[in-house]
């Protein structure tokens, strides 16, 4: 029952943060006022469909509610960052969306193969322990060797 209570607490926090009354959210979500009250108090377990309607009424992602309810696992490999952002009551919904977009762009960027420019720089670098300067285009070297 821990999941039911945490989802109810989360819905209440989001509703209060959005300054929406219980009655308004119930109306927007298409559920009864007493039912929504029971969900918030952890007495009822809402279905995925109801969570989606509540999310729409709160103007948050249904995914955030699914993760909170334990219906959906947080995306693999993101180390809980998305869930932490989505459940932070001090962030506005817009701030959460922007932070998630930035986080996902960094993840995508780090998964890309290196560009040709990066490969060229790495290729021209001397091997570890090799103190010889890189050869020039004409095959000579910068080092003043024995004449």
N, C-alpha and C positions, 0 to 999 in steps of 0.2 A: 504494500500500500504506500510505500515511500514515493514511488513514481507518481501515483495519483495525487498525493499531497504536493509534491514539488511542481507538478504541472499546474495545479490549481493556484499555488503561490505565484508561480511565474505569470499566469494569466492575470491574476489580480495586480501584480506589480506593473505589468504592461498597460493594463486598463487605467490604473491610477496615474501612471506616467503620462498617458495620452489624455488624461482628464476627461474620461468617458465614464458615465454612470453605469452601474450594473444593468439597469433597465435599458439604456441606450445600446449597450453592447449586445444584450440578449435580442433586442429587436433587429439590429444589424446582422447578427449571426443567424437569425431565424430560429432561435430556441426560446424556451420559456424562461422567465426571470427566475423562478425557483430552481429550475434545472441548472442554470448557469451558476447560481449561488452554491448549489451542492457541488458542482465541479470545482469551484474556487476553494471550497472548504475540504476538498479531498474525499467527499462522500460518493461521488460518481466518477466513473472512468469514461471520458468522452471517446467516441469513435474517431477514426482518421477523418471522416467526412465532417464531423462536428468541429474538429480542430481546424480543419481548413476554413470553415465558415467563420470561426472565431478569429482566426488569423486575418481573414479579409476584413472583418469588423475592426480589428486592432491596427490594420494596415502594416502588418509584419509578415514575414515569410512563413508559410505553413511548415517549411523545413525546420525552422526554429522550434515550433511547437512539437513537431514529431520527434526531434532530438530530445527535448525536455521530457516528453512522455515515454521515451524509450521505444518508440515505434520504429525510429530510424536511427541507425548508428551514424555517428559523425563520420565524415568522409575519411577513408583510410589515408594514412600518411600525413594528415594535417595536424597531428599531435594535439588535438583538442582546441586549437586556436579559434576555429570558426565557432564552436560551441561556446567558448568563453566570451567571445565578442557578442554573440547573439543573446547570451543570457545576462550580460552586464546591465544592471538596472540604471546605472549612472550615464549610459550613453543613449543618445537619441537614436531613433530608427535610421535616420539619414546618416549619422556618424557610423553606425554599425555597417551599413551598406558600403560606405566609402572605405572603411578600414578593411572589409572583406575583399573588396575589389582590388585594393592595393596589395593585400596579402597574396591574393591569387595571382596577380600580375608578377610579383616577385617569384612565386613558385614556378610559374610558367617560364619565366626568364631563366631560372636556374636549371631547368630541364632541357633547354635548347642546346644543341651541339655547338661547340665553339665556332666562331666565324673564321673565314679564311685569314683575316688580318691577325687574329689571335694565334692561329696555327703557325703563320709565317714568323711571328715574333718568337714563339717558343722554339721553332725549328732552327732559327739563326742564333740562338743562345748557346754559348759553349757548354759542353757537358760538365757536370760537377767534377771538380778536381782537375779539369783541363784548363790550364792558364793561357794557352795559346790564343791570340786574338783571332777573330773570324777572318777568313780569307776574303780578299777583295775581288771585284769582278774580273780583274786581269790575272788572278791567281796568285798575286803577291800578297804579302802580309805587312801590317803596320810595324811589326817588331823589327828592330835593327839587329839582324843576325850577323854572323861572322862574314866578313867581306872577302 
